[in-house]
């Protein structure tokens, strides 16, 4: 056996290792090493085998690009003060990077005492979650409940699409995240992996509100 033939064997051992690991990052690193190990073998033949050399370089470039993306995605996520507070209020079931993607779909808003976020008799066009400030829920002028930081405002109304039978008004200065329903639907259509998780958050919020009403 010619010494350069060992390069082929070593390359295949690296590919075997690539197919044996579970971490996609390690799989791509082993694939890169296998491709680079094969290149000298193709170059050292009596007639240089350019087609496999070029293809090995193409596969190496693709894998290195994907490796760079993986490292970028795995960078530690640093949340702002408001984002951290919202995350702590009920988004622990999401990974921080998923939460950041969700927050980028919405917008941060500040409200003064007396500002209304849901109007009685009008369809709900957005979902809101306050991180500070409480809100009163009223029907025909009569107070029927209160919402506190972490509660989702407009959940059930958004699901039905019917005009709201209540109005929701902040009773003190508040800071909240607002998602328009069309933007949120587009986000969930693009991220079906998060749909079940977000639906679970909504269900827990509705269950908590129902429990307080019945208490």
Backbone as CSV, one residue per row, in Angstrom:
resi,resn,N_x,N_y,N_z,CA_x,CA_y,CA_z,C_x,C_y,C_z
1,UNK,0.854,-1.200,0.000,0.000,0.000,0.000,0.885,1.245,0.000
2,UNK,0.570,2.161,-0.912,1.337,3.400,-0.984,0.995,4.268,0.229
3,UNK,1.998,4.965,0.798,1.733,5.781,2.005,0.571,6.759,1.855
4,UNK,0.400,7.354,0.652,-0.687,8.333,0.517,-2.061,7.673,0.579
5,UNK,-2.101,6.316,0.375,-3.394,5.634,0.479,-3.950,5.711,1.900
6,UNK,-3.052,5.902,2.880,-3.516,6.003,4.266,-4.381,7.256,4.471
7,UNK,-4.180,8.255,3.602,-5.005,9.457,3.704,-6.481,9.132,3.473
8,UNK,-6.729,8.245,2.501,-8.108,7.858,2.211,-8.722,7.140,3.411
9,UNK,-7.932,6.222,4.007,-8.443,5.490,5.164,-8.713,6.439,6.334
10,UNK,-7.785,7.367,6.543,-7.959,8.312,7.647,-9.181,9.205,7.406
11,UNK,-9.363,9.610,6.143,-10.509,10.441,5.800,-11.823,9.706,6.085
12,UNK,-11.862,8.427,5.749,-13.085,7.654,5.997,-13.315,7.409,7.485
13,UNK,-12.240,7.304,8.256,-12.390,7.186,9.712,-13.003,8.465,10.263
14,UNK,-12.557,9.612,9.731,-13.131,10.887,10.156,-14.609,10.983,9.783
15,UNK,-14.970,10.481,8.595,-16.368,10.499,8.197,-17.191,9.571,9.081
16,UNK,-16.596,8.421,9.452,-17.283,7.509,10.370,-17.539,8.193,11.712
17,UNK,-16.550,8.962,12.183,-16.725,9.711,13.428,-17.813,10.769,13.264
18,UNK,-17.852,11.408,12.089,-18.863,12.436,11.836,-20.266,11.862,11.935
19,UNK,-20.450,10.667,11.372,-21.782,10.055,11.402,-22.114,9.434,12.756
20,UNK,-21.141,9.392,13.650,-21.355,8.768,14.960,-21.722,9.777,16.043
21,UNK,-21.382,11.058,15.829,-21.650,12.062,16.863,-23.069,12.604,16.722
22,UNK,-23.623,13.093,17.820,-24.976,13.648,17.809,-24.979,15.160,17.619
23,UNK,-23.923,15.804,18.032,-23.850,17.262,17.926,-23.544,17.651,16.490
24,UNK,-24.428,18.425,15.877,-24.255,18.828,14.481,-22.977,19.614,14.271
25,UNK,-22.518,20.346,15.301,-21.289,21.121,15.174,-20.096,20.193,14.982
26,UNK,-20.006,19.160,15.828,-18.908,18.205,15.687,-19.001,17.443,14.366
27,UNK,-20.220,17.118,13.954,-20.387,16.429,12.666,-19.773,17.249,11.542
28,UNK,-20.030,18.556,11.536,-19.508,19.404,10.460,-17.996,19.565,10.557
29,UNK,-17.455,19.645,11.783,-16.003,19.746,11.916,-15.318,18.474,11.402
30,UNK,-15.863,17.303,11.730,-15.290,16.051,11.224,-15.401,15.969,9.711
31,UNK,-16.513,16.465,9.154,-16.683,16.459,7.698,-15.646,17.357,7.025
32,UNK,-15.368,18.506,7.625,-14.334,19.402,7.104,-12.972,18.718,7.138
33,UNK,-12.654,18.104,8.266,-11.363,17.419,8.391,-11.233,16.294,7.376
34,UNK,-12.325,15.563,7.152,-12.294,14.465,6.179,-12.058,14.986,4.769
35,UNK,-12.736,16.075,4.412,-12.568,16.641,3.074,-11.151,17.159,2.864
36,UNK,-10.610,17.852,3.873,-9.251,18.393,3.748,-8.208,17.287,3.714
37,UNK,-8.486,16.176,4.375,-7.549,15.044,4.353,-7.514,14.390,2.984
38,UNK,-8.639,14.399,2.294,-8.699,13.788,0.962,-7.988,14.606,-0.103
39,UNK,-7.934,15.927,0.076,-7.378,16.793,-0.967,-5.924,16.443,-1.312
40,UNK,-5.019,16.258,-0.321,-3.644,15.882,-0.689,-3.585,14.584,-1.486
41,UNK,-4.466,13.647,-1.164,-4.483,12.381,-1.900,-4.795,12.619,-3.371
42,UNK,-5.790,13.459,-3.651,-6.153,13.734,-5.040,-5.055,14.514,-5.765
43,UNK,-4.349,15.373,-5.010,-3.306,16.194,-5.632,-2.039,15.412,-5.917
44,UNK,-1.796,14.350,-5.162,-0.545,13.592,-5.283,-0.640,12.401,-6.221
45,UNK,-1.744,12.271,-6.944,-1.850,11.212,-7.936,-0.989,11.543,-9.159
46,UNK,-0.712,10.523,-9.969,0.075,10.752,-11.178,-0.533,11.842,-12.024
47,UNK,-1.836,11.796,-12.153,-2.591,12.873,-12.799,-3.484,13.493,-11.732
48,UNK,-3.308,14.772,-11.502,-4.071,15.433,-10.446,-5.567,15.307,-10.712
49,UNK,-6.303,14.859,-9.694,-7.750,14.668,-9.825,-8.469,15.958,-9.405
50,UNK,-8.572,16.884,-10.351,-9.129,18.186,-10.012,-10.612,18.171,-9.645
51,UNK,-11.451,17.394,-10.338,-12.875,17.415,-9.958,-13.126,17.092,-8.485
52,UNK,-12.557,15.973,-7.932,-12.796,15.735,-6.499,-12.166,16.787,-5.594
53,UNK,-11.062,17.402,-6.025,-10.456,18.477,-5.241,-11.417,19.659,-5.145
54,UNK,-11.971,20.032,-6.292,-12.894,21.171,-6.314,-14.138,20.884,-5.472
55,UNK,-14.681,19.661,-5.590,-15.866,19.320,-4.807,-15.555,19.279,-3.310
56,UNK,-14.370,18.813,-2.965,-13.980,18.803,-1.555,-13.898,20.229,-1.015
57,UNK,-13.396,21.155,-1.839,-13.327,22.556,-1.417,-14.725,23.159,-1.272
58,UNK,-15.636,22.781,-2.185,-17.023,23.279,-2.105,-17.675,22.798,-0.807
59,UNK,-17.547,21.485,-0.517,-18.145,20.937,0.701,-17.512,21.555,1.954
60,UNK,-16.224,21.806,1.895,-15.540,22.428,3.034,-16.065,23.835,3.262
61,UNK,-16.215,24.612,2.175,-16.718,25.984,2.298,-18.132,25.998,2.877
62,UNK,-18.986,25.081,2.398,-20.365,25.028,2.908,-20.381,24.695,4.390
63,UNK,-19.593,23.707,4.778,-19.556,23.310,6.191,-18.982,24.401,7.080
64,UNK,-17.960,25.099,6.613,-17.389,26.192,7.410,-18.399,27.332,7.581
65,UNK,-19.172,27.602,6.538,-20.218,28.627,6.644,-21.260,28.225,7.690
66,UNK,-21.699,26.960,7.637,-22.686,26.484,8.609,-22.110,26.441,10.023
67,UNK,-20.837,26.129,10.151,-20.172,26.140,11.465,-20.187,27.550,12.047
68,UNK,-19.876,28.538,11.202,-19.892,29.930,11.672,-21.287,30.325,12.139
69,UNK,-22.327,29.887,11.407,-23.706,30.191,11.809,-24.051,29.555,13.153
70,UNK,-23.599,28.324,13.346,-23.883,27.629,14.612,-23.233,28.368,15.774
71,UNK,-21.981,28.792,15.589,-21.303,29.525,16.666,-22.017,30.844,16.967
72,UNK,-22.508,31.523,15.925,-23.244,32.773,16.147,-24.543,32.511,16.910
73,UNK,-25.232,31.418,16.553,-26.491,31.090,17.216,-26.281,30.671,18.666
74,UNK,-25.096,30.142,18.972,-24.840,29.643,20.323,-24.184,30.689,21.218
75,UNK,-24.008,31.891,20.700,-23.466,32.948,21.557,-24.417,33.203,22.721
76,UNK,-23.872,33.523,23.889,-24.752,33.830,25.035,-25.669,35.004,24.702
77,UNK,-26.936,34.872,25.085,-27.919,35.923,24.833,-27.942,36.883,26.017
78,UNK,-27.787,38.171,25.734,-27.849,39.196,26.775,-29.165,39.951,26.625
79,UNK,-30.030,39.810,27.622,-31.329,40.481,27.588,-31.238,41.866,28.207
80,UNK,-32.019,42.788,27.678,-32.109,44.113,28.284,-32.861,43.995,29.612
81,UNK,-32.891,45.085,30.366,-33.589,45.063,31.657,-35.068,44.711,31.472
82,UNK,-35.725,45.362,30.499,-37.142,45.088,30.251,-37.353,43.664,29.756
83,UNK,-36.491,43.208,28.852,-36.623,41.853,28.328,-36.443,40.818,29.431
84,UNK,-35.470,41.028,30.306,-35.236,40.088,31.397,-36.443,40.019,32.324
85,UNK,-37.044,41.185,32.593,-38.204,41.223,33.477,-39.379,40.477,32.852
86,UNK,-39.608,40.686,31.554,-40.688,39.992,30.863,-40.421,38.492,30.815
87,UNK,-39.192,38.125,30.549,-38.814,36.703,30.498,-39.066,36.031,31.844
88,UNK,-38.697,36.721,32.925,-38.880,36.158,34.268,-40.356,36.033,34.645
89,UNK,-41.210,36.852,34.027,-42.633,36.837,34.367,-43.394,35.653,33.779
90,UNK,-42.791,34.903,32.866,-43.548,33.762,32.348,-43.054,33.123,31.076
91,UNK,-41.842,33.444,30.635,-41.365,32.873,29.373,-40.217,31.888,29.563
92,UNK,-40.134,31.269,30.749,-39.031,30.346,31.014,-39.077,29.109,30.122
93,UNK,-40.244,28.790,29.581,-40.342,27.613,28.713,-39.697,27.856,27.346
94,UNK,-39.376,29.105,27.038,-38.660,29.436,25.809,-37.171,29.566,26.096
95,UNK,-36.365,29.153,25.143,-34.933,29.426,25.264,-34.716,30.924,25.066
96,UNK,-33.705,31.500,25.720,-33.491,32.953,25.601,-33.450,33.443,24.158
97,UNK,-32.802,32.700,23.266,-32.719,33.160,21.880,-34.099,33.132,21.214
98,UNK,-34.930,32.140,21.547,-36.288,32.097,21.016,-37.101,33.281,21.549
99,UNK,-36.885,33.587,22.820,-37.602,34.716,23.417,-37.204,36.025,22.736
100,UNK,-35.919,36.200,22.437,-35.473,37.417,21.756,-36.134,37.518,20.379
101,UNK,-36.230,36.380,19.660,-36.888,36.397,18.350,-38.340,36.834,18.480
102,UNK,-39.009,36.330,19.514,-40.404,36.710,19.740,-40.534,38.186,20.102
103,UNK,-39.635,38.675,20.942,-39.716,40.075,21.365,-39.439,41.035,20.204
104,UNK,-38.629,40.608,19.240,-38.343,41.466,18.098,-39.567,41.668,17.210
105,UNK,-40.540,40.765,17.309,-41.769,40.902,16.528,-42.669,41.973,17.136
106,UNK,-42.537,42.186,18.454,-43.374,43.166,19.139,-42.670,44.498,19.312
107,UNK,-43.262,45.337,20.141,-42.681,46.648,20.424,-42.951,47.025,21.870
108,UNK,-41.978,47.709,22.468,-42.146,48.164,23.842,-42.931,49.466,23.853
109,UNK,-43.882,49.552,24.796,-44.713,50.742,24.921,-44.761,51.177,26.382
110,UNK,-44.948,52.469,26.591,-45.157,53.009,27.934,-46.553,53.610,27.983
111,UNK,-47.217,53.445,29.113,-48.585,53.941,29.251,-48.718,54.778,30.511
112,UNK,-49.547,55.782,30.449,-49.870,56.594,31.617,-51.125,56.029,32.288
113,UNK,-51.326,56.394,33.539,-52.549,55.986,34.229,-53.762,56.505,33.463
114,UNK,-54.726,55.624,33.261,-55.925,56.011,32.519,-55.874,55.663,31.040
115,UNK,-54.716,55.183,30.543,-54.623,54.832,29.115,-55.318,53.497,28.869
116,UNK,-56.132,53.455,27.836,-56.919,52.266,27.517,-56.214,51.456,26.429
117,UNK,-56.110,50.138,26.627,-55.467,49.275,25.637,-56.460,48.350,24.955
118,UNK,-57.637,48.178,25.536,-58.716,47.419,24.900,-59.993,48.249,25.015
119,UNK,-60.658,48.454,23.902,-61.882,49.257,23.880,-63.115,48.364,23.804
120,UNK,-64.061,48.658,24.638,-65.305,47.889,24.645,-66.039,48.089,23.319
121,UNK,-66.497,46.974,22.750,-67.238,47.037,21.491,-66.384,46.987,20.246
122,UNK,-65.045,46.921,20.406,-64.140,46.880,19.254,-63.320,45.582,19.271
123,UNK,-63.008,45.027,18.093,-62.183,43.814,18.057,-60.778,44.115,18.590
124,UNK,-60.166,43.112,19.165,-58.800,43.253,19.672,-57.820,43.086,18.514
125,UNK,-56.888,44.012,18.385,-55.935,43.971,17.273,-54.522,43.598,17.717
126,UNK,-54.336,43.447,19.033,-52.987,43.145,19.529,-53.068,42.443,20.877
127,UNK,-51.954,41.839,21.258,-51.793,41.257,22.583,-50.758,42.086,23.336
128,UNK,-50.993,42.302,24.623,-50.076,43.084,25.443,-49.747,42.327,26.720
129,UNK,-48.505,42.476,27.182,-48.111,41.922,28.478,-47.369,43.011,29.241
130,UNK,-47.956,43.521,30.325,-47.255,44.543,31.117,-46.176,43.921,31.992
131,UNK,-45.090,44.648,32.160,-44.065,44.216,33.121,-44.132,45.081,34.377
132,UNK,-44.791,46.228,34.274,-45.085,47.068,35.447,-46.468,47.669,35.239
133,UNK,-47.130,47.965,36.341,-48.433,48.608,36.255,-49.583,47.611,36.193
134,UNK,-50.680,47.954,36.856,-51.880,47.124,36.848,-52.941,47.760,35.965
135,UNK,-53.921,46.947,35.570,-54.990,47.439,34.701,-56.328,46.926,35.211
136,UNK,-57.351,47.746,35.071,-58.716,47.359,35.431,-59.441,46.824,34.205
137,UNK,-60.262,45.819,34.429,-61.140,45.294,33.382,-62.556,45.721,33.738
138,UNK,-63.219,46.435,32.838,-64.559,46.953,33.113,-65.521,46.581,31.988
139,UNK,-66.751,46.358,32.388,-67.822,46.105,31.426,-68.975,47.045,31.739
140,UNK,-69.324,47.886,30.760,-70.380,48.885,30.938,-70.121,49.757,32.163
141,UNK,-68.847,50.087,32.346,-68.474,50.977,33.430,-68.270,50.297,34.766
142,UNK,-68.624,49.032,34.880,-68.488,48.324,36.151,-67.201,47.505,36.167
143,UNK,-66.427,47.672,37.229,-65.159,46.937,37.354,-65.439,45.464,37.640
144,UNK,-64.882,44.590,36.789,-65.118,43.159,36.964,-63.835,42.374,37.237
145,UNK,-62.711,43.038,37.210,-61.466,42.333,37.478,-60.262,43.237,37.306
146,UNK,-59.089,42.669,37.541,-57.839,43.423,37.414,-56.781,42.528,36.781
147,UNK,-55.893,43.144,36.049,-54.773,42.437,35.439,-53.484,42.992,36.018
148,UNK,-52.543,42.126,36.261,-51.291,42.525,36.884,-50.127,42.210,35.950
149,UNK,-48.917,42.666,36.274,-47.760,42.377,35.427,-47.612,40.873,35.162
150,UNK,-47.372,40.538,33.904,-47.230,39.146,33.508,-48.468,38.571,32.872
151,UNK,-49.641,39.201,33.104,-50.877,38.737,32.475,-50.921,39.172,31.019
152,UNK,-51.475,38.311,30.173,-51.620,38.654,28.761,-52.956,39.369,28.578
153,UNK,-52.911,40.554,28.027,-54.125,41.346,27.810,-54.654,41.087,26.403
154,UNK,-55.879,40.595,26.336,-56.526,40.385,25.036,-56.479,38.975,24.524
155,UNK,-56.058,38.012,25.338,-55.879,36.635,24.869,-57.163,36.035,24.329
156,UNK,-58.155,35.877,25.202,-59.400,35.220,24.799,-60.100,36.002,23.694
157,UNK,-60.063,37.327,23.763,-60.734,38.159,22.767,-60.083,37.999,21.400
158,UNK,-58.757,37.838,21.384,-58.052,37.672,20.116,-58.410,36.334,19.480
159,UNK,-58.632,35.315,20.312,-58.956,33.987,19.799,-60.328,33.965,19.127
160,UNK,-61.283,34.719,19.662,-62.638,34.704,19.110,-62.795,35.632,17.918
161,UNK,-62.065,36.754,17.931,-62.195,37.734,16.861,-63.447,38.575,16.961
162,UNK,-64.214,38.381,18.048,-65.447,39.144,18.246,-65.148,40.494,18.897
163,UNK,-66.076,41.461,18.774,-65.904,42.743,19.481,-65.760,42.506,20.976
164,UNK,-64.913,43.271,21.607,-64.646,43.077,23.033,-65.832,43.510,23.885
165,UNK,-66.255,42.650,24.832,-67.330,43.034,25.747,-66.817,43.837,26.939
166,UNK,-65.508,44.035,27.000,-64.915,44.750,28.131,-63.922,45.784,27.628
167,UNK,-63.515,46.667,28.517,-62.421,47.585,28.250,-61.343,47.353,29.298
168,UNK,-60.111,47.551,28.894,-58.981,47.373,29.805,-58.211,48.680,29.859
169,UNK,-58.064,49.214,31.073,-57.434,50.523,31.263,-56.376,50.435,32.352
170,UNK,-55.193,50.955,32.070,-54.144,50.973,33.090,-54.521,51.946,34.201
171,UNK,-54.313,51.512,35.434,-54.648,52.356,36.589,-53.430,53.082,37.128
172,UNK,-52.264,52.822,36.552,-51.020,53.461,36.973,-50.045,53.437,35.812
173,UNK,-48.995,54.244,35.846,-48.013,54.199,34.757,-47.513,52.773,34.548
174,UNK,-47.393,52.395,33.299,-47.053,51.007,32.985,-46.054,50.926,31.838
175,UNK,-45.361,49.811,31.813,-44.454,49.485,30.712,-44.880,48.110,30.210
176,UNK,-45.091,47.981,28.898,-45.591,46.705,28.404,-45.067,46.404,27.003
177,UNK,-45.123,45.107,26.663,-44.779,44.650,25.322,-46.070,44.450,24.551
178,UNK,-46.083,44.923,23.313,-47.269,44.815,22.469,-46.915,44.086,21.174
179,UNK,-47.753,43.071,20.842,-47.617,42.359,19.577,-48.888,42.571,18.764
180,UNK,-48.775,43.063,17.548,-49.952,43.120,16.688,-50.281,41.694,16.254
181,UNK,-51.555,41.376,16.150,-51.962,40.009,15.821,-51.450,39.547,14.451
182,UNK,-51.503,40.389,13.399,-50.966,39.927,12.108,-49.478,39.576,12.189
183,UNK,-48.700,40.402,12.888,-47.263,40.134,13.018,-47.016,38.851,13.805
184,UNK,-47.810,38.654,14.854,-47.652,37.456,15.681,-48.032,36.207,14.904
185,UNK,-49.065,36.280,14.106,-49.467,35.125,13.292,-48.404,34.787,12.258
186,UNK,-47.828,35.812,11.628,-46.764,35.555,10.643,-45.563,34.909,11.315
187,UNK,-45.240,35.380,12.516,-44.119,34.805,13.260,-44.370,33.333,13.557
188,UNK,-45.576,33.003,14.016,-45.891,31.618,14.356,-45.956,30.728,13.121
189,UNK,-46.360,31.289,11.983,-46.366,30.510,10.744,-44.945,30.148,10.320
190,UNK,-44.008,31.068,10.585,-42.615,30.817,10.230,-41.897,29.941,11.253
191,UNK,-42.423,29.920,12.483,-41.792,29.152,13.563,-42.786,28.172,14.170
192,UNK,-43.209,27.167,13.398,-44.189,26.206,13.927,-43.668,25.450,15.143
193,UNK,-42.339,25.398,15.301,-41.761,24.718,16.460,-42.109,25.433,17.762
194,UNK,-42.405,26.738,17.677,-42.732,27.505,18.877,-44.236,27.605,19.120
195,UNK,-45.035,27.176,18.156,-46.481,27.339,18.280,-47.029,26.632,19.521
196,UNK,-46.606,25.387,19.730,-47.105,24.611,20.873,-46.680,25.267,22.185
197,UNK,-45.428,25.742,22.248,-44.937,26.385,23.464,-45.717,27.651,23.773
198,UNK,-45.935,28.476,22.755,-46.684,29.718,22.956,-48.137,29.435,23.320
199,UNK,-48.707,28.382,22.713,-50.077,28.024,23.058,-50.169,27.592,24.514
200,UNK,-49.129,26.915,25.001,-49.090,26.526,26.407,-49.058,27.735,27.326
201,UNK,-48.294,28.765,26.933,-48.247,29.996,27.731,-49.622,30.656,27.792
202,UNK,-50.304,30.686,26.650,-51.637,31.290,26.603,-52.616,30.505,27.474
203,UNK,-52.547,29.168,27.390,-53.459,28.335,28.181,-53.242,28.535,29.682
204,UNK,-51.978,28.640,30.082,-51.696,28.857,31.511,-52.205,30.223,31.961
205,UNK,-52.065,31.218,31.093,-52.557,32.557,31.436,-54.073,32.552,31.598
206,UNK,-54.774,31.902,30.669,-56.229,31.824,30.753,-56.670,31.054,31.997
207,UNK,-55.958,29.966,32.308,-56.303,29.172,33.485,-56.109,29.991,34.766
208,UNK,-55.040,30.792,34.817,-54.785,31.622,35.995,-55.864,32.674,36.181
209,UNK,-56.308,33.289,35.070,-57.362,34.297,35.156,-58.675,33.663,35.620
210,UNK,-58.985,32.470,35.085,-60.216,31.792,35.473,-60.191,31.411,36.947
211,UNK,-59.024,30.971,37.404,-58.897,30.598,38.811,-59.138,31.798,39.736
212,UNK,-58.628,32.969,39.331,-58.833,34.170,40.172,-60.301,34.596,40.173
213,UNK,-60.976,34.397,39.029,-62.390,34.769,38.950,-63.231,33.869,39.855
214,UNK,-62.889,32.580,39.877,-63.673,31.624,40.654,-63.315,31.633,42.127
215,UNK,-62.165,32.229,42.468,-61.731,32.196,43.871,-62.641,33.053,44.746
